[in-house]
Amino acid sequence: MDLPSFFSDFGHSMPENENKTEFALDFIRELEGSSSETKSLVEFNKTWQSTKQTRNLETPTKNLSLKESITASVSCGKLVSGATNNDASSPSMLPNFANPFPFEITVLSKRSMTNFS
C-alpha cells in the first residue's frame, strides 16, 4: 500500500520525513476516539482500494517469460545480477568464503567446546 498517497487522498498529507508506519498508527489512534471517523476511514479505504484495482486492471501488462522478467528486474535495480554462466560445475557458481574450510572448522570446534563447557 502506498501510505503517503492514501493519506493524501484521504485529506491528511503525510510529512515528507515522517516514519510512514508511525504516522499511520498515530493517525488511527486519534480516530479511535470517534466511531464515525473510524468508519469514514474504513469506507474510504474500500473505495480507494477498488479504484486502485480498477486502475491496475486498465494498465496493460506484458506477458514476459521468466528470463525477461528477471532481466527487467535487474535493469530496474530490484534484483542483483548473479553469474550468467549456467554451468553449475563452473568455479563462478561455487561460493567464495573469507576463510579456508579447515580454518572455519577449527573456529566452529572451539566455539562448540566453549559453549558446552
C-alpha positions in Angstrom: 0.0 0.0 0.0 1.2 3.5 -0.8 0.6 5.2 2.5 1.6 8.7 1.5 -0.8 8.8 -1.4 -3.5 7.1 0.6 -3.4 9.6 3.4 -3.1 12.5 0.9 -6.2 11.3 -0.9 -7.9 11.0 2.5 -7.1 14.6 3.2 -4.3 14.2 5.7 -1.0 14.5 3.9 2.0 12.8 5.5 5.0 14.9 6.3 7.9 14.0 4.0 10.5 12.9 6.6 7.9 11.2 8.8 8.0 7.5 9.5 5.1 6.1 7.5 4.1 3.4 9.9 4.3 5.7 13.0 2.2 8.3 11.2 -0.4 5.8 10.2 -0.6 4.3 13.7 -0.8 7.8 15.4 -3.5 8.9 12.9 -5.6 5.8 13.5 -5.2 6.1 17.3 -6.5 9.7 17.0 -9.5 8.4 15.0 -10.3 5.7 17.6 -12.0 8.2 19.8 -14.8 8.6 17.3 -16.5 5.7 15.7 -17.8 7.8 12.8 -14.3 8.9 12.0 -13.0 5.3 12.1 -15.9 4.2 9.8 -15.1 7.0 7.4 -11.5 5.8 7.2 -12.7 2.2 6.6 -15.1 3.3 3.9 -12.5 5.5 2.2 -10.1 2.5 2.3 -12.6 0.3 0.5 -13.3 2.9 -2.3 -9.6 3.7 -2.6 -8.6 0.0 -2.9 -11.3 -0.6 -5.5 -10.3 2.5 -7.6 -6.6 1.3 -7.3 -7.6 -2.2 -8.6 -9.6 -0.6 -11.4 -6.5 1.4 -12.4 -4.3 -1.7 -12.3 -6.7 -3.6 -14.5 -6.7 -0.8 -17.1 -2.9 -0.8 -17.2 -1.8 -3.2 -19.9 0.5 -5.9 -18.6 3.1 -7.7 -20.7 3.3 -11.5 -20.7 7.0 -11.9 -20.1 8.9 -15.0 -19.8 10.7 -15.7 -16.5 14.1 -14.8 -18.1 12.7 -11.5 -19.5 11.1 -10.7 -16.1 14.3 -11.3 -14.2 16.3 -9.2 -16.8 13.8 -6.4 -16.4 14.0 -6.6 -12.6 17.8 -6.5 -12.7 17.8 -3.5 -15.0 15.4 -1.7 -12.6 17.7 -2.4 -9.7 15.2 -4.7 -7.9 17.5 -7.7 -8.2 21.2 -8.1 -8.2 22.6 -9.9 -11.2 24.3 -13.2 -10.4 26.5 -15.4 -12.5 25.4 -15.6 -16.1 27.1 -19.0 -16.8 24.5 -21.8 -16.5 27.2 -24.5 -15.9 26.7 -25.4 -12.2 30.2 -27.0 -12.0 31.9 -23.8 -13.1 34.0 -22.1 -10.4 31.9 -18.9 -10.7 28.9 -20.8 -9.3 30.7 -22.1 -6.3 30.5 -19.9 -3.2 33.6 -18.0 -2.1 34.4 -17.9 1.6 36.5 -15.4 3.6 38.5 -18.2 5.3 39.6 -21.6 4.2 37.4 -24.5 5.1 39.8 -26.1 7.7 40.1 -22.8 9.5 36.3 -22.4 9.7 36.0 -25.9 11.2 38.7 -25.1 13.8 36.8 -21.9 14.8 33.5 -23.7 15.0 35.0 -26.5 17.1 36.5 -24.0 19.5 33.1 -22.3 19.8 31.4 -25.6 20.3 33.8 -26.5 23.1 33.3 -23.1 24.8 29.5 -23.3 24.6 29.3 -26.8 26.1 31.9 -26.3 28.8 
